[in-house]
C-alpha cells in the first residue's frame, strides 16, 4: 500500500449536522492534518461517483473519517463499507455499536478516545508505525467487505411481495415515526 504524508482524509457534503461532527473535526485538525474533500472542504475529488472517489482517496490516505450526520444507535452509513472495500482504516464516530457490524480491529472508534487530541496522537502513532497500521487490515484474511448500497431496497421489495402471517403495524405518520423515534440524539 502506498500512502502519502496526508494520512487523514474526509469526504463530506453536509457541513452542519446534528452530531456536530464538523466541530469535532475542527478540533482534531489542531493536532493532525486532515484533508477535507467535497462541499465542506477546499479539495475536490476528480472522480464522477462516490465509489470511484473512495478508490481514488485510498491511494492518498491511510485513515478516513467516517463520522455520522446524526448519533443513532441503529444506523451505520453505507459509506463506511466503501472505505472498508479500499485500503483505508475508517475512523468512526456515531452512536452504533460498530463491533456488531464490522470485523474486529477493522476500524478506530473516535468515541473511545477522551478527546480529539488523544485520537490525533493515536493516528499519528499509527502513521509512523507501519506494522501497527497494517494490523488494521488483518481482518481481510477472514472477512470481505461488500457493497450493500441498495440491498435495503431489495429487502423492502421482497417484504412487499411476499405474503406474511406476521401482524402488520400501520403508522399514521411515517416521517414522524422514522425521524422522531429513530434512537438518534443531537449534540
N, C-alpha and C positions, 0 to 999 in steps of 0.2 A: 504494500500500500504506500503510495506516495502522498505526502501531505506538505502543505506549506506552513509557514510560521503562523498564519491566520488559523488558529486552532478552533475557534468557536464561531459558528455561523447561526443566523436566524433569518428565515424567510417568513415575512409577516405582512399582512394586508389590513388587519383590524387593529388600529392604533390606540383605541380607548376601550378597555374591556372591563367587565365586572370583576375579573380576577386581579386586575391591576398589574398584570404581568409586565407591562411597559415600565412601571415604576421599579419593579424588581430588577429588570434588565438594566435600567439606568444606573442603579446602584452597583450591579455586577460589573458594568463597564468601567467603574472606577478602579477595578483591581485586575481586570484581564481584558484583552482586546476582543470585542465582539463585532463581527462584520454583519451588518443588518442589510438584508435584501428585501425588495418589494416596496409597497406603497409607504411603509413606515421608515424606510431607510434611504440612503443615498446611492445604494448599489442596485443594479438590475440583473436579473438572470436572463441570459440571452436565448434561453430555450422557450419553446412555444407552450409546452404543457408542464404541469406540476411534476409529473413523474420524470420527465426529461430534466427538469430543473434540479431535482434531488440527486439524480445521477451526476449532473454537472457539479453540484455542490460537493459531492463526495470526493471529488478529485482535489478540492481546495480546503476541506475542513476535516478535522478529527472529531469534533463534537458539534451536535446540532441541538439548539434549544427547542424542545417540543413542549412549550408552555400552553396550557389550555386557556381559552377565552373566559370560561367560567369554571368554578371549582365545583365539580359534580362527582358524587360518589359512584355513579354507574355509567360514566362516559369516558372513553379514550378516543382521541381524534384518529381518524384513518391515516393522517399524515405521518403519524408515528411509525406505521408499518412501512411507508416509503423510505424512512430513514433506516429502518432495520434491514430492508432489502438491499441497501447500499452500504458502503463501508464507512459508516459514521456511528459514533456512540450517541444515542439520544440522551439528553438531559431533560428529564420530565419534571413538570410541576402542575399538579392538578389535585383533584380530590379522590381519584380512583386508587384502589389497591393494585398498583401496577404489577406486583408479583403474581397476581391472579391471572393476568393477561399475557405476560411476557416471560421468556425464558430467564432462568437465574443468571445474574451478572451480565445482562444484555443492555442495561440502562443505568443511569445515575439519577436518583431522585433528589431534586433540589430541596424537598421538604425535610430530608434527613440531615440537612446542614443548618447550623444555628443562624447563619446569615449569608447574604450573597458573597461577602468577603471570604468566608470559610469554603464556600463552593468554588470560588475562583482559585483559592490556594490548592484545592484538590485537583482541579482541571489543569492548573499549571504544573503540578507534580506529575500527573499522567502524561502531559505533553512532553516532559523531559525524560520520563522513564518508559521507553518503548515496550519493554517486557510487560510491565503493569498495564499499559494501554492495550496491548494485544490480548491480554487476558479477558477483555470485554468482548472478544469475538470467539472465544472457545465454545460458546453455545451453538455456533454454526456447525459444530461436529455432530450434534444430536438433533437440531431443530432447523426448520426452514421458514423464513418469513414469506408470506404470500400476500398478494394484493387482494384485499377484501372490500374494495371500494363500493361495489354495488350489490353485495350479497344480501344486504338488508332489503333491497327492492325485490329480489328473487324470493326471499323469505316471506315478505308481505303478499306477493302474488300467490305463492303456494298456499298460504293460510286462507286467502280469499276464495280459492278454487277447490279446496278440499273440505268435504262435509265433516263436521265435528260434533261429537256428543258433548263436548265441553260447553259449559254455560258461557254466554256472551254477555259482557257488561257494557252497556251503552254509556257514552259520555255526552252530556248536553253541550259542553263547550270544550272541544278537543284542545284548542290553543291554551286555555286556562289550565287544563289538566297537564298538558305537555310541559308548559313553562313554570307554572306556579307549584306544581307537585313534583318537580324534576330532581329533587335532592341536590340542588345547587345553592351555593352561597355567594354573596358578593362581598368583596373585601374592602 
